[in-house]
């Protein structure tokens, strides 16, 4: 019983550490995309430039054509 509880505790600590690492990677990725991104689109032979600006929290973007 004690060995099972110890194993479960070790698993929980390992899971928390991997979640923390994932959160750090996600924050670094969001910080890398702070600026405006742009792309040229061609729709029905009409070329337009689309721009996207990511929100400060990195969870959404505003797109303009």
Secondary structure as GFF3:
##gff-version 3
##sequence-region A 1 65
A	DSSP	alpha_helix	2	32	.	.	.	ID=ss1
A	DSSP	beta_strand	36	43	.	.	.	ID=ss2
A	DSSP	beta_strand	46	54	.	.	.	ID=ss3
A	DSSP	beta_strand	61	64	.	.	.	ID=ss4
###
